[in-house]
Amino acid sequence: MFNLNLKYKIKKTIKSIYSDEFDKKIILEAKRLGLKNNKLSKISDLSKVEFRVFSQWGEDGIIDWLINKIKKIPNSFLEIGTEDYKESNTRYLLLNNGWDGYLIEGDKSATKKIKQDRIFWKYNLNLAEKYLNLSNFDEIIKELKITKKIGLISLDIDGNDYWILQKLKFFKPVIFICEFNPLFGYKKSISVPYKKIFNRTKEHYSNLYFGASIKAIQNTLKKEFIFIGTNSAGNNAFFINKKFKKYIVPKIKKYKIYRSKFKESRNKSNKLNYLNKKQSINLLKNKKIIDLKNNKILTIKEIINEI
């Protein structure tokens, strides 16, 4: 009888080899796209240099274009909210550019997969296995021993993004990427209230109640960073440290905010139900948000006509 353990090991080895070869092929193709993009002296907006390797949308291409335009950018990154790191904003930076990486992820099953991934020993990848909140922020940052000079920070924790951003901005990275909630509109500075343990699905079955509006993110970073646009999916905002603006600002004609078109709402059985934006925000009308301009807690239905 064939040894099941041996069968598993062979299967795992084959899968690893196949995965490694697949990565090589898509990275090679991405390099070609990157070289083509980098010849562009000026772009109309960030969507023009998008391509996807490991990112969910076109962030890989945007990041690649930015780091090739900025001189003497520190080759290290911090990504917060990575899940198993198969789909992320910084994996391409790690594999293609060899940057040093710092990851923060609280899901134990996800961090286990990261440590089992060959990249964990092949590259300088540092991992904190904790859910980040305001109480443990300093402890986790100290534990990771993050370098003072950092090239890029990517924040996507589906919850307390605005509140964690208040701490993160003092790192002063060259590039800042922050997810925002497109359902919260583009005019008002609003966020979900801070909660030490914020679980997007448990807060509302639709999976739509999380994070902050893009205006809240812009207002938080505007003192030391310049907003340069969003991805074409309309959920990630990009910022450049003002000290490096000369490398990027003249090269982008319009800092465009794309309106999201994806329909990710779920029903009570956790299945996609494809609600449009109006239906989605109406579903959340009784949930609380903070109007950050007035520091006032409201329900979404009180400002639904303003967003």
C-alpha positions, 0 to 999 in steps of 0.5 A: 500500500502506497505510503500516504505521508510519502504521497503527501510529500510528493504532491507538496513538492510538485506543487512547490515546483509548479508554483515556483515556475509560475512565479518566474513566468509572471514576474518575467512578464511583469518586468516587460510591462514595467520596462514599458511603463518606465519609458513613460515620461508623463502619465494621465493618471495612475491607472495608466501604469497598472498591472497585476502580479500578486496584488488584488488589482493593479497596485503592483504596476503602480508601485513598480512605476513609482519606485523606478521614478524616485531616486534613493528610495529606502528598499524596505516596506511594511504591509499591515493586513496580509492574510496568507500573503499570496495576494498582497501589495508588496509580494512583487516588491519582495520577489522582483526587487529584493526589498526587506519586508515587515508584515503584520497579520493576526490570523494564525492560520494565515501566518502559518501559511506565510511561514510555510511559504518558501519566501519566508526563508529565501528573503528578509521577511519579518512577521508579527503574528498579532492583530494590530490595535492602538493598545499594542501598536508600540509593542508590535513595532518594537518587536519587528525592529522596523528600520527608521527609513522605510520606502513604502507602507501599505495599510489594509485591515478592513476596520480600524484603518483610520485609527491606526493611520494616526500612528503610522503616519509618523513613520514618514515613508516615501510611499503610503498606500491606504485602503478606503471604503468607497461606500462612504463617499468622497466628500465627507471625512468619516470612519467607523468608530474605533473598536479594539477588536474589529471583525468586518464580517461580525460587525455586519453580515454584508462585509461592507461596514469597515474603514474610512472614507477617502476624505478621512485618509486624505485629511490625515496625511495632507500635512506631510504627504501628497495624494496622487490618485487611486487605483482604477478599482477605486479602493486604494489611495496612493500618497507620496512624501512631500520630500520626494514630490519632485520625482512624481508630481510633475509626471502625473497630469491628474490625481484621479479618484476612481469610483469603484464598480465592484459588488462585494456585498454578501447576504446572511448566508455569507454569499455574494448578492451583488447589490449596487452602491445605493442598495449597499449603503442603504443596508448599512443605514443604522450602523454608526460612523464618526463625522471626523470634522465635528467629532460626532457619532451619527448613524449612516442614515443621518448623512446618507444623502451627503455621501 
